[in-house]
Amino acid sequence: MKTKLEIFSSEKLQNFFVNLDNLFDISLKNFDDLKDCYDSKNLSIVFFEDKDFVEEKILKNVLHNENFIFISKEHSAFDKFSKGLKKNITPPLSISKFLDKVNQIINQKKLTCKNIDFNNNVATNNKTNEKIYLTQAENLILSKLLNEKVVNKKSLERDALHIKEDLNTSSIESHLNRIRKKLKKIDSDFTVASKDNNVFLEIINQDK
């Protein structure tokens, strides 16, 4: 299952995002939809051409939603409501730069699965407070699994390890084994499993 991505922009800019539908479950929206979506739980991109397209009240609301990323040349409107905003991308930008920024923000979000909290490359058992540190690749793998539930191995190799799809490699399995060992070390209620070229999170039977 792909990560849901809502994109708010003018119609003429929406072609920029067409090639991303193989990576995300994309929903294209216009600026008028923002007033009903400011509390969205989905990852959302707002592509501003002109800050005047959005009423100040709506802009203030979306700026305080951690699920929103903003693309704009003009920062003054953001500074008025949210000093030091770190989720703004300044154009021009390539698809690869855009994807890197999106993945970075996904990785920085605090996520929870069963008894484990993930935040800033650290996994913490929320019952015992035991911690483990994750590499950037390990964090990206777990973030994708937490957001998408089931992920193809080739997709993980491409997105987390930057390995070309036509190369045969066991590198992803090495990363998955290290993640399993780290989760076991902090007594996680789940582990990482793989079957039929797919990777997913598997709940551990607590009765054993």
N, C-alpha and C positions, 0 to 999 in steps of 0.2 A: 504494500500500500504506500503510495507516494505522499510526501508532506504536502498538506494543503497550502496554497499560496494565493492570496488575494492581491490583485494589482489594480491600483487606482491611478488613472492617467487619462489624458485626452486620447481620442480615437486615433489620431495620426501617429502617436507613440506606441500604440499597442502592438504593432508589427515587430518591434524590438524584442518582444517577449515570446513570439510564436515558437521559436526553437527550443524553449525551455519546457515544453509540455511533456517531453520524455523524461524529465527529471522531477517535475512537480505536478501536482493536481491543481492546475491554474484556473482561477476565476477572474475574468477581466471585468472591471467596473469603472464607472466614471466618477467624477468628483461629487456629484449629487448624492451618491450612495454613501459617502463618508458619514453623513449625519446619523445614519442608521447602523453603522458598522464600527463606530469609534471604540466599542467595548469588545471587539472581535477577539476570539481566542486563537484564531489562525494567524500564521505568519503573514504580514501584510506589507506591501510596498506602495508608497505614495510618491509618484513621479511628478514633482511640481515644475511647471514651466513658468508660472507666475503665482506668487503667494496670494494674490487678490482673488484667485479662483475659489478660495475657501474662506468661509466666515471665521472670524477670530475665535468665537466660542467653540466651533467644531475643531479648529486647529489646536486649541488649547487641550481639548479632550484627547485627541489622537496622540499628541506629543507625550502624554503621560501613560500611554499604553505600551508596555514593554514589547509587545508583539509587532509594533510598527517600525519600519525602516523608511527613511526619507531620502529622496534624490532631488537635490536642488542646488543651483548656483548661488542663490541668495540665502544667507544664514540669519539675517537680522530679525526676521519674523520668529525664528526658533528661539533666538536668544532672549526675546521678550518674555517668553513663557517658560523656557527650560534652558537655563544657563549650562554651558558645557555639554550640550547634547553630543553623544558619541555615536548615534545611530544615523548620522547624516552622511550620504555619499555625494561627493561633488563631481558632476559630469565635466568633460566627456569621460565615458568609461566603456571598456570592452565587455563582452559577455563573460570572459574569464575573470576579470576584476570584479564584476558584479556578483558572480557565483562565489568567489572567495569571501567577499564581504557578507553575503547571506549566510554561508556556512559558518563564518566566524561568529556571527550573532546567534545562530542556532546553538553553537557549542557553548556560548557564554550564558545561555539561559539556565536557570535553576530547574532541574528536572528531578522527579522522584519516581521510583519504582519499588513497590513493596517497602522493605526496611532500609533502602539505600537512597541517599540524596546525592545528586550530581551538581557541582557548581565550580566553574573556573578550574577545570582539569583535576578536581579532587572528588573522590567518592567517599561518602561518610555513612557509616551505619548509624541511623538516627535513634537506635535503642542503646547502643554501647559507646557511641562516639568514636569508634575506631575509624581511621582514615587510611586511604591509599592514594597515591598520586598517579595520574594517568598521563601518558604521552599524548601529543596532539593527535596522532593517528588513532590511538585507543579511544580518546574522547570523542572524536568524530564518528567512529564506528558505533559506539554506544549511543550517541545522540541520534544517529540515523535509525537505530533499532528502536529506541524509545519513541521516536516520532512516527516511524513508518511500520513498526511491528514486524514485518517480514521484508528482508532485503536480499536481492540477488548478489551472489559472491562477486561476480564481475563488476557490478555496480559499486560495491564496496572497494574493490581494488582500484577502480577508476577514480572514485571520489575521495577516498581516504588515503590511498597510497600512490595515486597518480600513475598507475600502471596501465599501459595500453591494453585494450580488450583483446588484441590478437596475440598477446604474449601468454605463454603457459607458465604459471608460477605457483609456488606453494606459500608465498609470503603472507597471504591473508590468513592462512591456517596458523602460522606462527604467531601472528597478532592475536587471533582468537584464543589460542592456548594460553598466552600471557594474560589476557583479560580474565579467563576462567580462573587462573591461579590467584590473581589479585582479588577477585570477588570472593573466592573461597577464604582468603586470608582474613577478610573482615566479616565472615559469616553471613554472606548475602543469602537472601531467601530465593534467589534466582541465579541462573547461569546463562551462558551463551551456547546455543545449540545450532547445529547445521544439518540439513537434509535436502537431498535432490538439488544441490547448488543454491539453496536458499539458507539464510542465516536468520535466527530469531531468538528471542528471550524465552527461556523455559523455567517455569516455577518449580522449585525443588520441593519434593514431598517431605513436609515437616514431620511426618510420622515415623520416618526412617531413623 
